Amino acid sequence: MESDTQTTKVGVRPATEFADITLDAKEPSGPIEQRWDKHRFDMKLVNPANKRKYTVIMVGSGLAGGSAAATLAELGYNVKCFCYQDSPRRAHSIAAQGGINAAKNYQNDGDSVFRLFYDTVKGGDFRSRESNVYRLAQVSVNIIDQCVAQGVPFAREYGGLLANRSFGGAQVSRTFYARGQTGQQLLLGAYQALERQIAAGKVTMYTRTEMLDLIVIDGRARGIVTRDMVTGKVESHLADAVVLGTGGYGNVFFLSTNAKGCNTTAIWRSYKRGAFFANPCFTQIHPTCIPVSGDHQSKLTLMSESLRNDGRIWVPKNAGDVRPPHQIPESERDYYLESRYPSFGNLVPRDVASRNAKQVCDEGRGVGPGGLGVYLDFADAIKRMGVNAIRERYGNLFDMYQRITDENPYELPMRIYPAIHYTMGGLWVDYNLMSTIPGLFVIGEANFSDHGANRLGASALMQGLADGYFILPYTIGNYLAGSTFDKIDPTHPVCQEREAEIADRMKTLLSINGKRSVDSFHRELGKVMWDNCGMGRNEQGLMTALQRIPEIRAEFWENVRVLGENEDFNQSLEKAGRVADFMELAELMCIDALHRSESCGGHFREESQTAEGEALRDDEKFSYAAAWQYNGESSKPVLNEAPLTFEYVHPSQRSYK
Ligand SMILES: Cc1cc2nc3c(=O)[nH]c(=O)nc-3n(C[C@H](O)[C@H](O)[C@H](O)COP(=O)(O)OP(=O)(O)OC[C@H]3O[C@@H](n4cnc5c(N)ncnc54)[C@H](O)[C@@H]3O)c2cc1C
């Protein structure tokens, strides 16, 4: 496979229709703690009176898109904001439970900007860009102030100070939270700021409107093609710059903790217009989800990582022990994370916790139906702090668990198992969050930027809001101030062509009239991905997937059955388009996973592990972000290696022992 892959080093241009694209991360130089300040000073500004002359398209109204849209409008830009839900208030960000990191050091327990930076680079297994991560840690402290000013009700201690808890991969308590509903409360803050700008006429909000293509004119992103999900109308929207805050693509696996609507369409179609896709195989498997209970399921439920602050993870010491948990004495329990990783215990990072759960289950020591589960036990915490303290911290999560499993976690340990949760891969962006298409910016989970091969818990909300409130509003001004824009309108031939292509695609999907539902293809694709490109990956499995995925795709285009019509609210049609994109993305993920023969973070190549079963990196060969370039329907994508250098956190074998 490797020899088949066309590779270019940074700056060498492959001969494709996107030949003028090069990778330049545009990282500022100098001491890392001064880079962002220096860059902000060096960037061009748009003066306040000129801001109202520019229009920015914002696709997405989650924490990244919503915060960015509100901030840009507050600055004076005109914003057109799009989402596929019926309200920006329903973006997937609302599901985030556990918390948001910030290096405030309120606990006086040794935290600092440098420590958050260090933990994030190490947690990402040395596959992220140092300058970006340092900036993220720096602005994390502003996020909390911003959100408190908006009225976000973070948990407080008795004396009124903001409370913190711990998340995986850190030995300090730096996670701010609002019970188990942090995402909801943060989104309400961003949403109110957005609504204020909608009322002020600075943001035009398009709900139930799905971006289906990107308009690139003269090499720059100038707009999007959308479909009105209620009337089926396809139209072009034009602007001076386009921002994607469209979230992650974990639903390629069918079963995941993501909201059912999360999809890859916006970034995938932008990839096909020339935006490079970086590290698509870097996906995160979260260790604490409610185990799969059968083939009927279409969604998995997360039990927040915050539960690992007080819950203890264990399995029986002996394989095949099917006694109920309370009948298994202490001496016959294996608190395997505590014994294997005494420094971090139950709070090891997600990739490590997930792999260990899989390992004990593979040894036949898993619990619950099918043996695919481990216990998360609160008995000790309840004994120590009392049931009310636990209810106060995690009440809504416990209720959710009980409603789904019909077991009372105050009395019985929860059963949990790893599940797909987050995608570290995404569109490649430079330090300004701009993709390889000038004028196309990508923020939040949709970009690849800050988490390397494994994201630490509570860092996604931090990144989305850092991008939206504090980074993009500067960097987009630099782009706008340095460019001139011809006036264009939707009669432009590129708009006409793209609109016709979308209308054709809808017609084709509706006319196939085959025998299988969209979901049946999605479910099959998800199983191939989970089995071969999931928690463990190996060459043979990936080759199998690469053979099978094109077959599933071919059958889809011959045998899918999409009911209803275009000129109506038609969820089957919406899904069909998204699943078609997932099938293409799945192939790129496997190509990426196959080429990266090292293990790092969540990408565990079984051929590359230490004697103790930990991920074994190959820094000499793979210290780069793999930025894939679309090369046409019938050609293989081109691999561009964007090197990563580590001046401040030196790559070492990650240890949480
Ligand atoms: C169950 C769960 C719990 C989590 N808990 C935490 C946590 O405690 N802490 C943490 O840091 N992270 C957590 N995460 C991760 C975090 O929630 C997400 O990474 C983050 O919210 C993503 O925000 P976003 O703004 O990038 O995308 P999203 O919130 O997914 O928003 C995407 C937006 O893009 C729009 N969109 C997408 N495609 C299109 C299109 N084609 N056309 C038009 N609009 C489009 C959508 O309508 C939506 O408005 C959790 C994730 C899950 C699944």
The ligand as an SDF file (V2000), in Angstrom:
LIG
                    3D

 53 58  0  0  0  0  0  0  0  0999 V2000
  -21.8900   12.6920   24.3510 C   0  0  0  0  0  0  0  0  0  0  0  0
  -20.7290   13.6330   24.2320 C   0  0  0  0  0  0  0  0  0  0  0  0
  -20.2380   14.2860   25.3390 C   0  0  0  0  0  0  0  0  0  0  0  0
  -19.1600   15.1590   25.2370 C   0  0  0  0  0  0  0  0  0  0  0  0
  -18.6970   15.7750   26.3550 N   0  0  0  0  0  0  0  0  0  0  0  0
  -17.6450   16.6220   26.2510 C   0  0  0  0  0  0  0  0  0  0  0  0
  -17.1490   17.2950   27.3960 C   0  0  0  0  0  0  0  0  0  0  0  0
  -17.6350   17.1410   28.4960 O   0  0  0  0  0  0  0  0  0  0  0  0
  -16.1020   18.1340   27.2310 N   0  0  0  0  0  0  0  0  0  0  0  0
  -15.5100   18.3480   26.0190 C   0  0  0  0  0  0  0  0  0  0  0  0
  -14.5790   19.1410   25.9380 O   0  0  0  0  0  0  0  0  0  0  0  0
  -15.9920   17.7360   24.9190 N   0  0  0  0  0  0  0  0  0  0  0  0
  -17.0320   16.8860   24.9980 C   0  0  0  0  0  0  0  0  0  0  0  0
  -17.4990   16.2600   23.8840 N   0  0  0  0  0  0  0  0  0  0  0  0
  -16.9910   16.6720   22.5660 C   0  0  0  0  0  0  0  0  0  0  0  0
  -17.6360   17.9970   22.1670 C   0  0  0  0  0  0  0  0  0  0  0  0
  -18.9910   17.9960   22.5740 O   0  0  0  0  0  0  0  0  0  0  0  0
  -17.5920   18.2650   20.6750 C   0  0  0  0  0  0  0  0  0  0  0  0
  -16.3180   18.0150   20.1700 O   0  0  0  0  0  0  0  0  0  0  0  0
  -17.9290   19.7160   20.3940 C   0  0  0  0  0  0  0  0  0  0  0  0
  -19.1310   20.0790   21.0240 O   0  0  0  0  0  0  0  0  0  0  0  0
  -18.0290   19.9800   18.8980 C   0  0  0  0  0  0  0  0  0  0  0  0
  -18.4380   21.3070   18.7120 O   0  0  0  0  0  0  0  0  0  0  0  0
  -18.4890   21.9320   17.2630 P   0  0  0  0  0  0  0  0  0  0  0  0
  -19.0110   23.3080   17.4190 O   0  0  0  0  0  0  0  0  0  0  0  0
  -17.1700   21.7650   16.6070 O   0  0  0  0  0  0  0  0  0  0  0  0
  -19.5280   21.0310   16.4540 O   0  0  0  0  0  0  0  0  0  0  0  0
  -21.0980   20.6940   16.7400 P   0  0  0  0  0  0  0  0  0  0  0  0
  -21.5510   21.0540   18.0780 O   0  0  0  0  0  0  0  0  0  0  0  0
  -21.2660   19.2840   16.2780 O   0  0  0  0  0  0  0  0  0  0  0  0
  -21.8540   21.6470   15.7400 O   0  0  0  0  0  0  0  0  0  0  0  0
  -21.8540   21.4130   14.3580 C   0  0  0  0  0  0  0  0  0  0  0  0
  -22.7380   22.4540   13.7150 C   0  0  0  0  0  0  0  0  0  0  0  0
  -22.5570   22.3830   12.3060 O   0  0  0  0  0  0  0  0  0  0  0  0
  -23.8170   22.3010   11.6560 C   0  0  0  0  0  0  0  0  0  0  0  0
  -23.5890   21.5420   10.4260 N   0  0  0  0  0  0  0  0  0  0  0  0
  -22.8600   20.4190   10.2430 C   0  0  0  0  0  0  0  0  0  0  0  0
  -22.8530   20.0770    8.9520 N   0  0  0  0  0  0  0  0  0  0  0  0
  -23.5870   20.9940    8.3070 C   0  0  0  0  0  0  0  0  0  0  0  0
  -23.9530   21.1760    6.9570 C   0  0  0  0  0  0  0  0  0  0  0  0
  -23.5330   20.3610    5.9880 N   0  0  0  0  0  0  0  0  0  0  0  0
  -24.7650   22.2200    6.6490 N   0  0  0  0  0  0  0  0  0  0  0  0
  -25.2050   23.0870    7.6110 C   0  0  0  0  0  0  0  0  0  0  0  0
  -24.8620   22.9630    8.9060 N   0  0  0  0  0  0  0  0  0  0  0  0
  -24.0640   21.9250    9.2380 C   0  0  0  0  0  0  0  0  0  0  0  0
  -24.7310   21.6320   12.6520 C   0  0  0  0  0  0  0  0  0  0  0  0
  -26.0600   21.9550   12.3480 O   0  0  0  0  0  0  0  0  0  0  0  0
  -24.2360   22.2680   13.9520 C   0  0  0  0  0  0  0  0  0  0  0  0
  -24.8220   23.5210   14.1110 O   0  0  0  0  0  0  0  0  0  0  0  0
  -18.5560   15.3710   23.9800 C   0  0  0  0  0  0  0  0  0  0  0  0
  -19.0430   14.7100   22.8600 C   0  0  0  0  0  0  0  0  0  0  0  0
  -20.0950   13.8200   22.9830 C   0  0  0  0  0  0  0  0  0  0  0  0
  -20.5220   13.0600   21.7790 C   0  0  0  0  0  0  0  0  0  0  0  0
  1  2  1  0
  2  3  1  0
  2 52  2  0
  3  4  2  0
  4  5  1  0
  4 50  1  0
  5  6  2  0
  6  7  1  0
  6 13  1  0
  7  8  2  0
  7  9  1  0
  9 10  1  0
 10 11  2  0
 10 12  1  0
 12 13  2  0
 13 14  1  0
 14 15  1  0
 14 50  1  0
 15 16  1  0
 16 17  1  0
 16 18  1  0
 18 19  1  0
 18 20  1  0
 20 21  1  0
 20 22  1  0
 22 23  1  0
 23 24  1  0
 24 25  2  0
 24 26  1  0
 24 27  1  0
 27 28  1  0
 28 29  2  0
 28 30  1  0
 28 31  1  0
 31 32  1  0
 32 33  1  0
 33 34  1  0
 33 48  1  0
 34 35  1  0
 35 36  1  0
 35 46  1  0
 36 37  1  0
 36 45  1  0
 37 38  2  0
 38 39  1  0
 39 40  1  0
 39 45  2  0
 40 41  1  0
 40 42  2  0
 42 43  1  0
 43 44  2  0
 44 45  1  0
 46 47  1  0
 46 48  1  0
 48 49  1  0
 50 51  2  0
 51 52  1  0
 52 53  1  0
M  END
$$$$
